Amino acid sequence: MSLKHQKIMPFNYDYDEPRRLITQSRLSSYSTSIATENDAQLFGAYSWNLAVVGAFYPLLQIIEVSLRNAISNAAKLKAEQAGVNGFWFDNLPYWQESNDQSQPITAEQVKKFKSKIKAAKGAAKKALEDKGEVDPTPNHDQIIAQTDFSTWEYIL
């Protein structure tokens, strides 16, 4: 059954408000790639795409958490084997770059990773405070859980 014969969205609905709220550049990709003939088909295709993308979201979350934890667990084990005290991410070995005067400078990638970890520590502490803990000190797993996916690109 072709798209034009399917009843996806109501034809008697006024789509002016959704058209105003969703940018034309976003909608135009649907109208050109699917060759919709009216607003009902256009918004039906848009809604269908949201449903498809939404179906993949739980899988992406599982992959993200698994990858994050695998990287962290490997780094934690390596740090423990090296006798590092404290969190592995606070003792991350890295090579410094040098400026024109041969003075060591921290690479931008390391700065960004440290900044992301600092933000995760703050978020983990706030989460504990919000739960009513008097002296909140987040543990390793609580800090790692607060990192966003972009944190990990800086150490790969």
C-alpha positions in Angstrom: 0.0 0.0 0.0 1.5 3.3 -1.0 1.8 6.3 1.4 -0.9 8.2 -0.3 -3.5 5.4 0.3 -2.6 5.1 4.0 -4.5 7.0 6.6 -1.6 8.2 8.8 -2.8 11.5 10.2 -6.2 13.2 10.0 -6.8 15.2 6.8 -9.3 17.5 8.5 -6.8 18.9 11.0 -5.4 22.4 10.7 -1.6 21.9 10.5 -0.7 25.6 10.6 0.4 25.5 14.3 2.6 22.5 14.0 4.1 24.0 10.8 4.9 27.2 12.8 6.5 25.2 15.6 8.6 22.8 13.5 11.1 24.4 11.2 10.6 24.2 7.5 14.1 22.9 7.0 13.3 19.9 9.2 10.0 19.2 7.4 11.3 19.7 3.9 13.5 16.7 4.2 10.4 14.6 4.7 8.4 16.2 1.9 11.2 15.7 -0.6 12.5 12.2 0.4 9.1 10.6 0.9 7.3 12.8 -1.6 4.4 13.6 0.6 1.4 15.2 -1.1 -0.3 16.9 1.9 0.2 18.0 5.5 -1.4 14.8 6.8 1.2 12.7 5.0 4.0 15.0 6.0 3.2 15.0 9.7 2.5 11.3 9.5 6.0 10.7 8.1 7.5 13.0 10.7 5.6 11.1 13.5 6.6 7.7 12.1 10.3 8.8 12.1 10.0 9.9 15.7 8.6 6.5 16.7 11.4 4.6 14.8 14.1 6.7 16.3 12.5 6.4 19.8 12.6 2.6 19.4 16.4 2.7 19.1 17.0 5.0 22.0 17.0 2.3 24.8 19.5 0.3 22.8 21.7 3.3 22.4 21.5 4.0 26.1 22.6 0.5 26.9 25.5 0.7 24.5 26.6 4.1 25.9 26.5 2.9 29.5 28.3 -0.3 28.7 31.0 1.4 26.7 31.5 4.1 29.4 31.7 1.4 32.1 34.0 -0.8 30.1 36.5 2.1 29.6 36.3 3.1 33.2 36.7 -0.4 34.6 39.7 -1.1 32.4 41.3 2.2 33.5 40.5 1.5 37.1 42.0 -2.0 36.9 45.2 -0.6 35.3 45.5 2.1 37.9 45.0 -0.5 40.7 47.7 -2.7 39.2 50.0 0.3 39.0 49.4 1.0 42.7 47.6 4.3 42.1 45.7 5.6 45.1 42.5 7.4 44.6 40.3 7.6 41.5 42.0 6.6 38.3 40.7 9.7 36.5 42.4 12.0 39.1 45.7 10.3 38.4 45.5 9.9 34.7 49.0 9.7 33.1 49.4 11.8 30.0 52.2 13.4 28.1 52.4 17.2 28.1 52.9 19.2 25.0 55.4 22.0 24.9 55.0 25.6 23.8 57.4 27.6 21.7 59.6 28.2 24.8 59.7 24.5 25.6 57.5 24.9 28.6 55.1 22.0 29.3 51.5 22.8 28.6 48.5 20.5 29.1 47.0 19.2 25.9 43.5 20.5 25.1 42.1 17.0 25.1 43.3 16.4 28.7 41.9 19.8 29.8 38.5 18.9 28.3 38.5 15.4 30.0 39.4 16.9 33.3 36.7 19.5 32.9 34.1 16.9 32.1 35.2 14.8 35.2 35.0 17.9 37.4 31.4 18.5 36.2 30.5 14.9 36.8 31.9 15.1 40.4 29.8 18.2 41.0 26.7 16.6 39.6 27.3 13.4 41.7 27.7 15.5 44.8 24.6 17.5 44.1 22.6 14.3 43.5 23.7 13.1 47.0 22.9 16.5 48.5 19.4 16.3 46.9 18.9 13.0 48.6 19.6 14.6 52.0 23.2 13.4 52.6 24.9 15.7 55.1 28.5 15.2 54.0 28.1 14.0 50.4 31.2 12.3 49.0 30.5 10.6 45.7 32.2 7.3 45.0 33.8 6.2 41.8 30.6 4.7 40.3 28.5 7.7 41.2 30.9 10.0 39.5 31.3 7.9 36.4 27.4 7.6 36.1 27.3 11.4 35.9 29.6 11.7 32.9 28.0 12.4 29.6 29.1 10.4 26.5 31.3 13.2 25.1 33.6 12.8 28.2 35.0 9.6 26.9 36.1 10.8 23.5 38.8 12.9 25.2 40.7 9.8 26.5 40.4 7.6 23.4 
